[in-house]
């Protein structure tokens, strides 16, 4: 596998750290798979996973702002186009396009399937966001965490430890509490279509993680992410054309364009961090950390949409966070 060295001129200070994180000029080492290095610092895969969560949380809010009065499939297709340009820009910037010929048929297949699952998950997720409460949709989507962990343990033969079992139970319980409606809301018999889309989003998201873990093996992470994104782009625009929503692109307001582009950039950053973390770390650990994006989403949902959590949902969120952090404790 090719190793890309940092720019010589950025050896110190904040600039060096920023360039290293965003451009991935950090050598790939198997030793990064452990939780800490010899000095007790966080492993690089864990830092990437937390960065992925941050950008993913920002994505949900920007997307919610951007898809108002816009067909969700069209919004997904536009955002994906931004992600593709961004992801391939990074690929050519670091020079990893030269390793395309070295990718095996197996890796290409699983990257394709992972991209396909991602596209389906996106479409369902943003449709649910469009018609549902963001504080209800996001937790259900994040329930893919437990399913991803189970699949990783079953099919990727990742170790099943006591902290993982306890963590999964806490995350599952927290998710259940967060999707429970208040008694007053239950009497209103709201439209439940958003729930179906949210559940489908979680299912496809879980498959994405497992397929991506297999596909990204021995592939430069930026290049693997960019290849997957092409599959998502193709799928998204096929759906737009099939539903004849392409003509509506001219009706998108300037403000909506801004938020769609920003959400696409945030998604690109999240994906690049996520698949670098997934390449080096265990899927059963990377996925839960990435799902901590719910913290960012809930905070911004309160600020921008005045969506407040009930006491029950707050307890659920606490369980999700504690369960995720518990995964990082080895005992």
N, C-alpha and C positions, 0 to 999 in steps of 0.2 A: 504493500500500500504506500502511496506517495505521502511524504511528510512535507508540510509547508511551514517554513520558518518565518518568524515575525520580521517586520520591517526593521532594519538595522537602526534607523533614525528614531525609533520610538521605544527605547529601552527602559525609560523611567517615567514615573508620574502617571497621572490620570489618563493621558492620551494613550499611553501604552496599554493600559487595562481596557480602555474602550475599543481600541483597534483589535486587540486580541479576542475580545468577546464577540463583537459584531462581525468581524471578518474571518473568525475561526482560524487564525494563524497560530494555532496551538497544537503541538505535536500529539499524535495519537499514541497512547501508552496503555497497555493492559492494566498497569497498576492503578489507573484511574478508576477501576471498577470497585475498589474498596471505598468505604464511606469517608475515611480520613487518610491523609498522608502520614509520613513518619512524624511530622511535627504536630499532628492533631488537627490540621486544617481540613475544611470541607473538600471532598474530592471534586474535581472539575465537572464530572457528570451531574453532580448534585446542584452545583451553581447554575449550570445550564437549565436544569429542570425547574428551579425556582424562577429563573428569568423567563422561561416559557410560560409559567403560570401568570407572571405579571403581565406579559404582553397579551395573553389569551383573555385575561380579565378585561383589559382595555378594549380588546376587539369586540366583546359582547356589547359594551355600551355604545361604542362608535357605530356598530352595525345597527343597533336599535334606533339610533338617531338617523342613520342613513336610509333605512328601508321604510320609513314612514311614507305611506301613500304610494309605495313602489312595489311592484310584483316581486315576491321574495326570490323566485327563480332568477329573474333578471338581475336583482341586486347581488345574488350569489355569483352569477357569471361575471359581472363587472368587477367585483372584488377579486375574483380569482385571476382575472387578467392582470390586475395590479400585482398580485402575489407572484405570478409567473415572471413578469418583467423584473421584479425585485430579486427573486430567487436566482434566475439565470444571470442577472447582473453580478451577483455575488460569485457565482460559479466561474464566470470569465475573469472576474477580478482576482481570484486566487489561483486561476489557471487549472482547475480540476477538470475542465472539459476534455483535456488530453487523456483522461483515464476512462473515457466512455467505452472504448474497445476492450478494456480489461474486465468489464462487468459480465458475469456469467449469466447464462440463460435462466437459471433458477432465481437469481437475484432480480432480474428484469421482470420475471413473471410475478414474483411476490410484491415488487414495487408497483406494478400495474394493478394488482388486486387490492393493494393497500390504497392506492389512489382512487380506485373505483368505490371502495367502502367509504373513503373520506368524502367523495362527492355526494353519495347518498346521505351520509350523516349531515353534511352541511345543508343540503336542500331541506331535509326534515327539520333541522334545528332552527333555521331562519324562518321557515314557515310557522313553526311553533312560536317563535319570538314575535312574529308579526301579529298573531291572533291571541296570544296568551300573556299572562303576567310574567315579567322577566324573573321575578323571585320564585316563581313556580317552575318555569321552563328550565332554568339553569341547573337547579338541583337534580332534576330527573335526568338531564343530559349527563350530569356528573356521576350518576349511578352506574355508568359504564365502568367506573373505577373497579368495583368489586368483581364484575364479570371479567374485566381484563386481567385482574390478578389471578382469578381462578383458571382462566385459559392459559396464562403464562406458566402457572405451576403445573398444569396438566399436560400441556403440549411442548413447552419450552424447557421443561424439567428444572425450573427454578426451585430453590429450596423452600419448603413450607416450615416456618418457624412459629414459635409461640407468639411473638410480637406481631407477626403478619395475621395470624388468626384473630387476635384481639383487635388489631387495627381494622380488619375487614368488618368485624362485627360492629365496631363503633361507627364506621363510615356508613354501613348499611342502615343502622338505627337512626343516625343523623339525617340521612337522606329521606327516610320514611317520615320523620317528624317534619321536615321542611316542606314536603309536598302535601301534608294534611291541611285541608281548608278549615277556616274558622267555622263555628257552628252557624253564625249568621250568614256566612257565604254559602253554606250548603243548601240553605233554603231557597237560594236564588236560581238553582238549577242552571248553572252557566254552561256554555258551549264546551263540550269535552273534546272536540276535535284536536285542540292543541296538545292534549295529553297523548294521543296516538302518535302524533308527529314527534313529540319529545321522547317517547319510548323507542321509536324506530331510530331516532338519532343516537340514543345511547347504545343500542345494539350494534349499529354500524361503526360507531366510534370504538367499541371494544374490539371488533374485528380488525379495524385499522391498526391498532396498536400491535397486535400479534403479528399480522401480516407484514407490517412495517419493520418490526424487530428482525424478522427473518430476511427480508429484502435488503435491509441496510447493512447487513453483515459483509465485511470486506469491501464496502463501497464508500468512497469519500462522502461524508454526510451531507455536504452542501449539494453535491451532484445528485445524490439519491433523493433529496427533498425536491429538487428542481424537476426531476423526471416524474415523480409522483404528481407534482402540481400540473404538469402538462395533461395528465390523464384526467384530473379533476376539471381542468379548463375545457377540454373537449366534451366531457360529459355534461357540464353545466350549460354550455351553449347549444348542445343538441336538444336539451330539454326546453331551452328558451325558444328555439326555432320550432320545435314540435308543438308548443303551446301558443305559437304566434305572438309572443310578447316582445319580440325584438323591436318592433316599431315604437314601443313605448319609451325607448331609450331617449328619444328626443324630448320627452316630457319631464325628464328628471331635472329638478331644480338645481341651481348652482350650489346651494347649501348642502343638498343631499349628495351631490358629486364629491364635495369636500370630505364629508364623513365616510363615504364609500371608499375613497382613495386612502384616507387615514386608516380605516379599519383593515384595508388590504395590506398596508405596510405593517400594521401591528400583527396581522396574521402571519405575514412572511417572517418577521422576527421571531414570533412564537414557534413556528414550524422549524426554523433553522436551529433554534436552541433545543427544541424537543427531540429532534432526530439525532442531534449530536449526543444528547444525554442518553437516548435510547440505545445508541450504538455502543456506548461505554458501560452503562449501568443495567441493572436488572429491570425488566419491564414491570414487574410487580412492585417496584419501588418508584420508578420514574413516573409512571402513570398517576399514582395518587398525589405525588408532589405537584405535578402539572395541574391537577384538578383543584388545587388551592386557589386557582384563579377566581373561584367563587367569592373569596374574600374581597377582591378588588371589585368584582361585579356588584356585589351587595352594597358596598360603600358608594360607588358611583350611581347606582340605581336610586339610592336615597337622596343623593345630592341633585341629580338631574331630573328624576321622574317622581320623587317624593314617595317612592314605594318603600313602606316600612315593614319590618319583620315582626311577626307576632312573638310572644314569649316562647311558644312551642317551637317556632322556626329558629329562634335564637339559640335554644337548647340544642336543636338539631345541628345548626352550624358549628356550635362549640364541639359537638361530638365528632363531626367530620374533621375539623382541624386537629383535635386531640388524637383521633384515630390515625390520621396521616403522619403526625409527628411521632406517634408510637412506633410506626414502621421503621423509623430511623434509629431506634434504640435496640441494640442487640443484647439479649439476656438469655 
